[in-house]
Amino acid sequence: MKNIDKIGVQIPDVLLPGAGVELQKWAAIAVDQFTSEPEYWEQVEQIVGDAPSSFRITLPEIYLEKPGEAGRIQNIQASMRQYLEQGILQLRTGLIYVERTFAGKTRKGLMMCLDLECYDYTKSSTSLIRATEGTIVDRLPPRMKIRNGAALELPHILVLIDDPTHSVIEPLSAASARLEKLYDFDLMLESGHLTGYAVSAELESGVIEALSRLADPQVFSTKYGIPVNTPVLLFAMGDGNHSLATAKAVWEQMKPTVGMDHPARYALIELENVHDDGLAFEPIHRVLFGLKTDIYAALQASFGANTSYTAVESAEEMVRRVDAGDPNQQLLGFIGGGKSFGVVGIAHAASNLPVGTIQAFLDPFLKQGGAEKIDYVHGQDVTVRLGLQPGNLGIYLPGMQKGDLFKTVILDGALPRKTFSMGEAREKRFYMEARKIA
């Protein structure tokens, strides 16, 4: 392992499935996907069968805090030890360049470790590595139970850099034809293709130099038009915010007894450039289950004359209107809740983003028993399908411009939670690489 302390990076020791492991069965999607669709996870179970799989050493969040959770965690940790003892995972040291292709787009990434000592997930953070969205601290303890006592970590964490000149990751793409190919296969359930390459020592040096330039205080100051003494933001969370926060929380518990050289000080992540043409920011929609209160009346009571509702004939018309926007008000699409399709307008909103406005309304609405639960879902189709089920309400949100992310976080701090997603559900990261943390 090699540490580059000034930029909070470690060159990782990575564990990859060895010869004889069927990669399509090994790689499973991020656990925070399809949280209201048990049929997806039933399909994964059938596909994997008894084969070695990352599905067996991760816990889909659909099962989190449900009956049998403790037994599942015990089985996960036992399977981790078994995979290590049986040699199913093979060690290699170095960066891995990753290409993920889905629906005709290719997203480029780079596997590395980040130093959790350089990360602070609080809204007012000025650390080198920062959260881009609000972290719900209450969500960490259930996830910490999984990481505590685990021999391995398998990340679905995607971290962003703001590299408009394409100096860090894109040179690896240009050189990929002469790199050693580590894996190359189709992912399960029509989720595209995954390819990984070993990064040579020469290209590794180029990556570190380019990241160091981005972290230079003068370069940072000039890029964003801010004072030169402003703390540098080099790495911004993309996906997996609560996973990285969990790793940080566990590390803070451990470090008084294990010392600063322990592998749990670092977290394996995939680094991506916010300017990658293959990377899209998608909104994260809301679905309320088991409505107990007339939400339309609650909106009127909360926002008064600043709110409006317009019925529309179809989901397509709702999406068109919301995506087009309105300079005089924030627009959201509503599905169900005793009606069909409509567009809610909120003028003079306190938040700069519609997601912030509606989340500030939903939090007390749920706390006061307005609905049984909320879920955060990806994609128009699932939002409409779930919203139209009796007793439910779907809320369709517009997206945000990805080029605004870094400056917004630098100036305003973390965005409202669940503001954006890097792609839709089937585009999410699949678990391929693992790393020892114990």
N, C-alpha and C positions, 0 to 999 in steps of 0.2 A: 504494500500500500504506500502511496505517496500523497502527502498533504501539501496543499498550496494555501497556507493559512490566510494570506492577505486577501484572497477572494473566497474563502470559505469552501474550498473544493477538495475532495479526496478522489484519487484514482482508485476505483473499487476492485475488490476481490469478488467476482461474480460467480454464482453457481448456475449452470445451465443443464437441462436434461441431457443425459448421456445417450450413447448409441442404443438403439432398440426401443427408446421411448417414442411413442406415436405423438408427434407434436400437436396435431389437431385436437387430440384428447387432453394433452397436457395443458394447453393455454386456455384459460377461462376468463370471462369478462370481469371487469371491476365489480366488486361486491355491492357498490352503491347504485347499481342499475337494476331496472325492472323490479322495483321494490313493491309495486302493487300488482305484479303479474307472476303469480306462482307457477303458471304454466311454462314460462320461460325456463325457470330453474328445474322444473320436472324434466324438460327436454335435455338440459345439460346432464342431469343425473343419468338419463338413459344412454346418452352418447358416451359418457365417460365409463360407465360400468365399473369394472374392477381395475382398470388401467391406472398407472400413475398419473396424477393430474393435480394442477394447482387448485382445482375445485375442492380437493380433499384437504388442503392446507390453508384455506381461507374460509371466512364465514360470510355468506351473502347476507346483506342487511335485512332482507325479508325475514330472516330467522333471528335477528338480534332482539334480545330481551323478550324472547318467546319461550314457552315451555320446552325443556330439553336443551336450552342454551349451554348450560354447564357441561353436559355430556358431549355436546358438539365441540366445545373448546378443548376438552380433554382429548377427544379423538384427533382434532387438528394437530395438537402439539405432539401427540404420539406418532402421527403420520410423518410429521417433520423429522423426528428422530429416526424413524424407520427409513425414510428416503435417504438420509445421510449415511446411516449404517450400511444400507444395501448398495451404496454407490450409484443410486439413480441420478444424483446430481454431481456434475463434474466442475472442478474449480478452474477458473481462468482469471487473470489479472489484466485490467485495462478498460479503457472506454469502449463502448459499443455504439456504433452508428446504426440507427433504426429507420426503416421506411415502412410506413403504414399506408396501404392503398385501400380506399373504399369509395365506391360510387364514382370512379373515374378520377378521384383526387388522391394525391400522394402527400402525406404529412411527414416531415423529417424530424428526427429526434436524436438525442444523445444521452446514453445512460452514464450517470456519474453519481457520486455521493456529495451531499451538502452537509456542512458542519452545523449541527443544531445549536451550537453556541452563538452562531451568527443569525439566529432566527428568533423573532418575537411576534406572536400572532395577535397581540392587542391592537386595537384600532389606532392608537396614537404612536405606534411603533416607528422608530427611525432606524431599524436594523438593516443590515445588508440584504437579508432575506425577509420578505414581508408577506402577510396575508393580503389578498385583494378584496376579500369579502369578510363580513362579520363572522367570528368564530363563536359557536354556541358551546360554552364551557361545559354545560350539563350533558352534552353529547359525548364528552371524552371518556368518563369512567367506564361505560360498557365496552368501549373499544380498547381501553387500557387493559381490561381483563384478558383480552386476546393476545396482546403484545407481551404482557408480563408473563414470563416463563416460556415464551416462544423461542425456539432455536433459530428461526429464520424470519426474514421480512420479505414480502413480495409486494412491490409498490404498484399502485395505480396513480401515483402522484405525478402530475405534469406541471412543470415549473417553466415560467416564461422569461425570456430576455427581450429587451427592446433593441434590436440590432438591424436598423434600416439599411446598412451597407452590406449585410449578409456576410459578415466576417468570421463568424464562429462555426456554425453548423454547415452552411452551404458548401464550403471547400471540401468537406467530407463527401458530399453528394457528387461533386465533380470528380473525385478520386475513387469512387466506389468500385469501378471496374477492376482496379488493381488491389483491392482489399480482400482479405480472407473472409469468405461468407460463412457465418456461424449457423444460420438457420434461414429457411425460405419455404413458406408453406401457406396454405389457405386456412383461415380461421373458421371455427365452427359457426353454424347457424347464420350463414350468409353475411358474415361480418368483415369480409374483405381479405386482404393478404398482408403478411408480416415478413419482413426480411431484416436480418441483422448482420453487421459487418464488424470485424475486429479493427480498431483504429490503430494505425502504426505509430511508433514512437515519434517519428517526424511530424505527423499530423497532430498528434497529441500536444506537442510543443506549440504548434500554431494555434490550437484551441485555447490553451492557457494564456498565450500572449494576447489573443483577441479579447478574451474575457477581462484580462487585466486592463486593457485600453478602455473598455466600457466602464470599468470601475474607477478610472482615473477621475479625481474630483473636478479637474478643470474641464475635461471632456463632458462629464455629467452636467456641470453647471451650464456650459455653452448649449448643450443639446436642449435643455428644458427652460433656458432663460431664467435661472434662479441663482441666488448667491452662491459663491464658490465654497462656502463653509456648510452648505446644506448636506446632511448625511446622505451618502450614496445608496440608492436602491438598485441593486444589480439583478436580483432574482425575485420575481413576483409569482405568487401562487396562481396556477391555472385551474387544474382539477385536483381533487384529493386534499383539500384544505384541512379537513378534520383528521385525515390520516397523518399528515405531517405534524399537526398539532398534538395528536396522540403520541407520536414518536418523541416530540419535545417534552411532553408532560412525563412520560416514562423515564426519559433521560434525566430530568431534573430530580426525580425520586431516587434514581440509581447512583448518580455521580458522587454523592458524599461517601459511598462505601466502595465504589469500584475504581475511582480515579479517572483522570482525564484522557487516558489512552484506550479506553474501552470501545469496542466496535459500535455499541449502541449510541455513542456520541454522534454518529453520522447516520444519514438516511439515504437510501438508494432512490433516485428519482430519474425521470426522463425530462431532459431539457429541450424546449422548443422555442423557436423565434416567433414572436407575435406577428412578424411581417411575412411569415411563411404563407405562400399562396394556397397551400393545401389545408390551412387552418382556418376554420370558421367559428365565430362566436355565435352560439345559439342561445335564445332565451330559455330559462327554466320556468315552466308553467306550474300552476298550483291546481290541486284538486282537493276539495273539501268533501269528506265522507260523513254521512249521517247528519245532514243539516237539521237543526232543532229550532232555528230562528230564521225569520224572513230576512235574508241577507240584503235584499234590495231596500227594505225599510231601514235596516241598520246603516246602510250606506247613506241614505237620506238623512238619518238622524246625526250621523257623524260629520258629513260634509255640507249639509244644508243646500243652499242655493247654488253651491259650487259644483254639484254633481248633476249629471243627466244620464238618461238611458234611452237608447234608440234600438228598437227591435229590427233585426235583419232576417232575410229569408233563408240564409244558408251559412254553413261554416266558412265557405270560400269568401263570401261577402264580408263576414266578420273579420277574417284574417286580412283581407285587402284593406279595409278601413283602418284597422289597428296599425298595420305595417306602414301605411301611408302617413300616419300621424296627423297632428293638428297643432299649429303654432300657438293656439290660444288655450289648449288644455291637454292633459295627459289622457290617453285612450287605452282601455283594456277590453278584451273580449270575454264575455260571460256566456257559459254554456250550462243550461239546466237551472237548478234551483227553483223549479216550478215554472220556468219559461223554456224557450228553445235557444235561439241565438240572439245576442244583443251586444251593443257596444256601450260601455260606461265611460263617460267623460268626467274628469275631475279638474277644475280650474283652480288657479292660485294654490297649487300644491306646495307643501312645505319641503318635500324632497325633490331633488333635481331629476330623479328617475322614477318612472311609473312603478317599478318594482319596489322602490323604497316607500312610495306612497301607500301601495296596497298592503305591503307587509306590516307597516305601522298600524293599519286598520285591522288586519287579520290576527295579529298577536293578542290584543285584548278581546277580540271577538271569540277566539277559541278559548281563552282563559275563562271567559264568562259563560262557557258552555254552548256557544252558538253552533258548534258542530262537534262530532265525535273525534275526528282527527283530520290532519292535513298530510298530503304527500306532494313531493316536488318531482315533476315528471318532464321527460324530454319528448318533444315532437307534438305536432298539431293533432295527428290521428289519435294517439292515446289520450290526449287531453279531452278531445271531443267524445271519444268512446266512453271514458269513465265519467265525464261530466253529465252525459245524457242518461246515466243509470239512475233509477229512482232514488231520491234522497241525497243526490250528490250535486256538486257545482264545480265546473271547470273554469279556470281563469287563464285566458291566453294573453301572454305578455309580449310586447315588442322587444327586439334585440337591441344591443348597444354596439357602438363602433369600437372595434378592438384597438385601433390606433390611439384611442383616448385613454386607454387603461393606465399606463404608467404615470402620466402627468396627473391624472385624477387621484391616484393613490398617493403620489408625492405631495400634492397640495391639500387634499381633503381627507386622507386616511382611507381605511378599508370601506368598500362599498357595502350596501345592504346585503345580507346573506342570500345565497342562491340567486345572484343577479344574472350570471351568465354560465354557459356551459361550452366547453370546447368540442363542438360537434354534438350530434344526437346519440341516442343510446348505443346503437350498434357500432358507432365509430369510436367508442371509448377504449381505453387502454385494456389490453389483455395481459394477464400475468404470464410472463415468460421467464424473466430473470429472477433469481433469488439471491439472498445474501445472509451470511451468518451474523447474528447479533448477540449470541451468547456463547 
